[in-house]
Amino acid sequence: MERAPLTGSRIRSYRLERAIRQSDLAEACEISASYLNLIEHNRRRIGGALLVRIAKALDVDPAYLSGVAEVRLATEMDAAAEAHPEASPERSRAEELATRFPGWARLIARQQREVRRLEQVIERLGDRLTHDPFLSASMHNALSSVTSIRSSSAILNQGGDIEPEWQARFHRNIFEDSQRLTEAMEDLVGYLDADGGDAPGGSLPQDDLDRWLVSVNWRIDALEDGDASQIGQIVSEAEVLTTRAARHLATTYLERYATDAAALPLPQLVEPLAAGATASQVAQSAGVDLPVVFRRLAVLRADETPDGEPYGLVACDASGTLTYRKPLSGFDLPRYSAACPFWPLFTALQRPMTPVIDTLSMSGREEARFDVQALAQVSYPAGFDGPAVSEAWMLIRSHLGDDGRTTRVGTSCRICPETACVGRREPSVFV
Amino acid sequence: MQERRVLLIEDEPNIIEAIRFILSRDGWRVDTHSDGSTALEAIQRRAPDLVILDVMLPNRSGYDILHDLRGAEETRETPVLMLTARGQKKDRELAEKLGASRFMTKPFSNGEILETVRELAG
């Protein structure tokens, strides 16, 4: 493989390309021309502030002078080459191409990113058509209404001796079904419209709720007094909640928010926390369940926690579907695929009412460690004869320091680099 | 002449009303049932000449009901007309594989359902 030029050679190349004299560049960078000459012939190491000054004088990104950008470009071009081996690209010369023709290299890299993005969009759309319960239920409702309207109107239209009582009944049915059809279509249009908006990836009702929670930073000050009477207004004013299903999810979420706020007002949380109390100690002293404390901690702003670090929180139901997502920097939560099976969230699901505490390190991010606590609860909303409904919660905090044993986990298999993972469901895109 | 009986298993009340009206006018006695979980017992108890079976029912899919229906001696030969809002090829193939006598997608016309019922059990 031809060796890529060194930093000095790149500076010389960019200078000559811009027809700048060596003495003029040296003067602009407040160094002597002889020193710049040594740099350009790679006889002096260069970096830091001087590299930035030279880059500024040459009007170029310092990353291009240091070679970092070329390595990055070469990596992206290599991914493009791997996807199309039939074109027999000279993979060993990617870095050379990035150096000699950076514009073309950027174009290839950009197209590769665009192809990948479009592949993800197609994958997502395919997944939605197959598995999207909202889309499926909407179409079923619409077709049922159309069927009824068609049959009822045909009966009325055929004439003959239809008793007045039956006529009135079919008129009423047509009216009811036309209203139902209108609602189903409005929901569907709102749902599909939301998909064409700015939000990448579109809009399951849970996505709409997540986007709204991000926009309010998971905090609803109007409900902090525990008064649920404003929920209707809050939901109706949330523009991102475009579908009835999303508004329903938000209402359910806010009802629980108000109940939690009444059970554990923020001062009763913040003060013991500042005094060093743990989540379970707060739960015990306030007489509330641990997940209530988790949810209340998750609404704290960073400046309200003792160490200025916010809390992340994730919840799932018995199927493992994530029903609540407040990510933490470095601890990404999957949107479209299932999460890592080794999260303590799922361990807790297998042992209801038993707290699971662990320190995690995210695969591919050696420096990122997280302390997590998880707990699952089981309820019987329809009585003990009815089905058990399980819900698990996992509180996430940044772990300070790099001490102690950790459990390695990922976000989801598709983007996890742990090739030897025994729990892997599908290959990683990184391998 | 013995009364001909249809058991309509469907959970949309207005569709039930329309089908009941159409078939009643043609001389059929139409019984109805709306819950998927107890549909099989209803079919075995009433022993109709024909079952009209919706696919998407509360608590149990019409496909599951059809599967059990064909597995039971007394209902193995009962004609079954499947109704569904999903008209994809794979849905039709699944219905045929499970033993549906006919497969009809919503929205259907009154004449279409009447003709099919006459054909299957008339």
Boltz contact constraints between the chains, C-beta under 6 A:
constraints:
  - contact:
      token1: [A, 140]
      token2: [B, 56]
      max_distance: 6.0
  - contact:
      token1: [A, 140]
      token2: [B, 85]
      max_distance: 6.0
  - contact:
      token1: [A, 143]
      token2: [B, 85]
      max_distance: 6.0
  - contact:
      token1: [A, 143]
      token2: [B, 106]
      max_distance: 6.0
  - contact:
      token1: [A, 144]
      token2: [B, 12]
      max_distance: 6.0
  - contact:
      token1: [A, 146]
      token2: [B, 107]
      max_distance: 6.0
  - contact:
      token1: [A, 147]
      token2: [B, 15]
      max_distance: 6.0
  - contact:
      token1: [A, 147]
      token2: [B, 106]
      max_distance: 6.0
  - contact:
      token1: [A, 147]
      token2: [B, 107]
      max_distance: 6.0
  - contact:
      token1: [A, 148]
      token2: [B, 14]
      max_distance: 6.0
  - contact:
      token1: [A, 148]
      token2: [B, 15]
      max_distance: 6.0
  - contact:
      token1: [A, 150]
      token2: [B, 107]
      max_distance: 6.0
  - contact:
      token1: [A, 151]
      token2: [B, 18]
      max_distance: 6.0
  - contact:
      token1: [A, 151]
      token2: [B, 110]
      max_distance: 6.0
  - contact:
      token1: [A, 152]
      token2: [B, 18]
      max_distance: 6.0
  - contact:
      token1: [A, 154]
      token2: [B, 110]
      max_distance: 6.0
  - contact:
      token1: [A, 155]
      token2: [B, 21]
      max_distance: 6.0
  - contact:
      token1: [A, 173]
      token2: [B, 14]
      max_distance: 6.0
  - contact:
      token1: [A, 177]
      token2: [B, 14]
      max_distance: 6.0
